[in-house]
């Protein structure tokens, strides 16, 4: 399954380089390198990282509704960017925006691990994520209410909706190291997740302590989700939807699902971004990417809830 997915992803990446805002054509070199290539690379990095994170969390927490947003890191990254907007730091220094998001994600990760403890259990990790998410949501609402002018409020809100437009290779350079490090950490959890699916006592007897698996799952997810939110705003539901789409072909074991979810997440976000670019052909304005992924992912919440998984 992973080989066809990989080939499909390569094809999608090539098509993505041909698609502009409401156009489909081979661009000149400047447009290709400065506009379309960064957008394509970020879709691959962020989509792949979020898809993998969702598969890991669903396996580690043994909860089909788990996704990277559960840990609250996306919210703290959004708060970091909102603070940068509020103080106007990005006006004179463009990288301040993603750097603020990365700083917010780092603070959120520190809070998450501090609340959950050094050897977290599934329930403690979920509760810690809820606490971080609630705190960041409250502070973000405060920042929005204190926005210095309507233009700043509109900019913050638009950023939080998520998107890849107007991103450059500098954004790729900022996001790639933490996302790739998170991906490496998460892929190494394959055997631990398979052992954990047999029960915590069995996992411990097999030399795969559940606390260690959950800790590295939280760290890897925080790196991916934090960097993704720092450069692209709020893009949700990719981590929730991708594992569910792939399980009928991959099976229920968490381990084999990881690499497939990495490739599937990249493909899903790349397709969604191409849809937003072509949307002006039929719509007055392109929908934000985060809104589109929410429209894709929300039905999965309903289906999973009705099935009682």
C-alpha positions in Angstrom: 0.0 0.0 0.0 2.8 2.4 0.8 4.5 2.1 -2.6 1.3 3.1 -4.5 0.8 5.9 -2.1 4.3 7.1 -2.6 4.0 7.1 -6.4 0.6 8.9 -6.1 2.2 11.5 -3.9 5.0 12.2 -6.4 2.4 12.6 -9.1 0.4 15.0 -6.9 3.5 17.1 -6.1 4.2 17.5 -9.8 0.6 18.5 -10.5 0.8 21.0 -7.6 3.7 22.8 -9.2 1.5 23.4 -12.3 -1.5 24.9 -10.4 -1.7 28.6 -9.6 -4.6 30.7 -8.3 -7.3 29.7 -10.7 -4.8 28.6 -13.4 -3.3 25.4 -14.6 0.0 26.0 -16.5 3.7 25.7 -16.4 5.0 28.9 -14.7 8.2 30.8 -15.2 11.1 29.9 -13.0 10.6 32.8 -10.5 7.0 31.9 -9.8 7.9 28.2 -9.6 10.7 28.7 -7.0 9.3 31.5 -5.0 5.5 30.7 -4.8 4.5 27.2 -5.9 7.5 25.2 -4.6 7.3 26.5 -1.0 3.6 25.9 -1.0 4.0 22.3 -2.2 6.8 21.5 0.2 4.9 22.9 3.2 1.8 20.9 2.2 4.0 17.7 2.1 5.7 18.4 5.4 2.7 19.6 7.3 0.2 17.1 5.9 2.6 14.2 6.4 3.5 15.2 9.9 -0.1 15.7 11.0 -1.3 12.4 9.4 1.5 10.5 11.2 0.8 12.3 14.5 -2.8 11.3 14.3 -2.0 7.7 13.7 0.5 7.7 16.6 -1.9 9.3 19.0 -4.8 7.1 18.1 -2.6 4.1 18.7 -0.9 5.4 21.9 -4.1 6.6 23.5 -6.2 3.8 22.0 -8.8 6.4 21.0 -10.1 6.7 17.5 -11.0 10.4 18.0 -7.4 11.5 19.0 -5.6 13.9 16.7 -2.7 16.4 17.1 -5.1 19.2 18.2 -6.0 17.2 21.3 -2.7 18.2 23.0 -3.3 21.9 22.8 0.0 22.7 21.0 -1.8 24.2 18.0 -3.5 26.7 20.3 -0.3 27.9 21.9 1.3 28.3 18.6 -1.6 30.3 17.4 -1.3 32.4 20.6 2.4 33.1 19.8 1.5 34.4 16.3 -1.3 36.5 17.7 1.1 38.1 20.2 3.4 38.9 17.3 0.5 40.5 15.4 -0.6 42.4 18.5 2.8 44.0 19.0 3.4 44.6 15.2 6.7 42.7 15.3 6.2 41.2 11.8 6.0 44.6 10.2 9.8 45.1 10.3 10.9 41.5 10.5 8.9 39.0 8.5 10.2 35.8 10.1 8.9 37.1 13.5 5.5 35.6 12.7 6.5 31.9 12.4 9.2 32.4 15.1 6.5 33.6 17.5 4.4 30.6 16.6 7.4 28.2 17.3 8.0 30.0 20.6 4.3 29.6 21.5 4.5 25.9 20.5 7.6 25.4 22.7 5.9 26.9 25.7 2.8 24.8 25.1 4.9 21.6 24.9 6.7 22.5 28.1 3.3 23.0 29.8 1.9 19.8 28.4 4.9 17.7 29.6 4.9 19.5 32.9 1.2 18.9 33.5 1.3 15.2 32.3 4.5 14.3 34.2 7.7 12.5 33.1 5.9 9.1 32.6 2.4 10.1 31.4 -0.5 7.8 31.2 -3.2 8.1 28.5 -5.7 9.9 30.7 -3.1 12.2 32.2 -1.9 13.2 28.7 -5.4 13.9 27.5 -6.2 15.9 30.6 -3.0 17.9 30.3 -3.8 18.6 26.6 -7.3 19.8 27.6 -5.8 22.1 30.2 -3.2 23.5 27.7 -5.9 23.9 25.1 -8.3 25.7 27.5 -5.5 28.0 28.7 -4.4 28.9 25.2 -8.0 29.5 24.0 -8.7 31.9 26.9 -5.5 33.8 26.3 -6.1 33.9 22.5 -9.6 35.3 23.1 -8.1 37.9 25.4 -5.5 38.8 22.7 -8.3 39.1 20.1 -10.4 41.3 22.3 -7.4 43.6 22.9 -6.4 43.9 19.2 -5.2 47.4 18.7 -7.4 48.0 15.5 -9.8 46.1 13.2 -7.1 45.5 10.7 -4.9 43.6 13.2 -8.0 41.6 14.4 -8.7 40.7 10.8 -5.1 39.6 10.2 -5.0 37.5 13.3 -8.3 35.8 12.5 -7.3 35.1 8.9 -4.0 33.6 10.0 -5.8 31.3 12.5 -8.0 29.9 9.8 -5.0 28.3 8.2 -3.4 28.5 4.8 -0.3 28.1 2.7 -0.5 31.1 0.4 2.3 33.7 0.4 4.7 31.3 2.2 8.3 31.3 1.1 11.3 29.0 1.3 12.2 30.7 4.6 9.0 29.3 6.1 10.0 25.9 4.8 13.4 26.3 6.4 11.8 27.2 9.8 9.2 24.4 9.7 11.3 21.6 8.3 13.7 20.8 11.1 11.1 20.4 13.9 8.7 18.6 11.7 11.3 16.2 10.4 12.6 15.6 13.9 9.1 14.9 15.1 8.5 12.5 12.2 11.7 10.6 13.0 10.6 10.3 16.7 7.1 9.1 15.8 8.2 6.6 13.2 10.4 4.9 15.8 7.4 4.2 18.0 6.0 1.5 15.7 7.0 -1.5 17.9 5.9 0.3 21.1 2.5 1.1 19.7 2.0 -2.5 18.5 3.0 -3.7 22.0 0.7 -1.2 23.7 -2.2 -2.4 21.6 -2.0 -5.7 23.5 -2.3 -4.0 26.8 -0.1 -2.0 29.2 1.1 -5.0 31.1 2.0 -6.9 28.0 3.8 -3.9 26.6 5.8 -3.6 29.7 6.7 -7.3 29.7 7.9 -6.9 26.0 10.3 -4.1 27.0 8.1 -1.3 25.7 7.1 0.8 28.8 3.8 2.6 28.0 4.9 5.7 29.8 8.0 6.0 27.5 5.9 5.4 24.4 3.4 8.1 25.4 6.1 10.6 26.3 7.8 10.3 22.9 4.4 10.4 21.2 3.7 13.7 23.0 7.1 15.2 22.1 7.0 14.1 18.5 3.4 15.4 18.1 4.3 18.7 19.8 7.2 19.2 17.4 5.0 18.5 14.3 1.8 20.3 15.4 3.7 23.3 16.8 5.8 23.9 13.7 2.8 23.3 11.4 0.7 25.9 13.2 3.6 28.3 13.4 3.9 28.6 9.6 0.4 27.7 8.4 -2.1 28.6 11.1 -4.8 26.3 12.2 -5.1 23.2 10.0 -7.1 20.6 11.7 -8.7 17.2 11.2 -5.9 15.8 8.9 -4.6 13.7 11.7 -8.0 12.5 12.5 -9.2 11.6 9.0 -6.1 10.0 7.4 -5.8 6.9 9.7 -9.5 6.2 9.3 -9.2 6.4 5.5 -6.3 3.9 5.5 -7.3 1.3 8.0 -9.6 -0.6 5.6 -6.4 -1.3 3.4 -3.7 -1.3 6.1 -5.4 -3.1 9.0 -5.9 -2.3 12.6 -2.3 -2.7 13.8 -0.9 0.8 14.7 2.7 0.0 13.5 2.1 -0.6 9.8 -0.3 2.4 9.7 2.4 4.9 10.6 4.3 5.2 7.2 1.1 5.0 5.3 -0.4 7.8 7.4 2.7 9.9 6.7 2.2 9.6 3.0 -1.6 9.8 3.1 -1.5 12.9 5.2 0.8 14.6 2.7 -1.4 13.6 -0.2 -4.6 14.8 1.6 -3.3 18.2 2.4 -1.7 18.6 -1.0 -5.1 17.8 -2.7 -6.9 20.2 -0.3 -4.4 23.0 -1.1 -4.8 22.4 -4.8 -8.6 22.7 -4.4 -8.2 26.0 -2.6 -6.1 27.3 -5.5 -8.6 26.2 -8.1 -11.6 27.4 -6.1 -11.6 30.9 -7.7 -12.7 29.2 -11.0 -16.1 28.6 -9.4 -16.2 30.7 -6.2 -15.8 34.4 -5.6 -13.0 33.8 -3.2 -10.9 30.8 -2.2 -11.8 29.2 1.1 -9.1 29.1 3.8 -7.3 25.8 3.8 -8.1 25.2 7.5 -11.8 25.6 6.8 -11.6 23.1 3.9 -9.8 20.4 6.0 -12.4 20.9 8.7 -15.1 20.3 6.2 -13.3 17.1 5.2 -12.6 15.9 8.7 -15.8 16.8 10.6 -17.8 14.0 9.0 -15.3 11.5 10.4 -16.1 12.7 13.9 -19.8 12.0 13.3 -19.1 8.5 11.7 -16.8 7.4 14.4 -19.0 8.7 17.2 -22.1 6.9 15.7 -20.1 3.7 15.4 -18.9 4.0 19.0 -15.2 3.2 18.1 
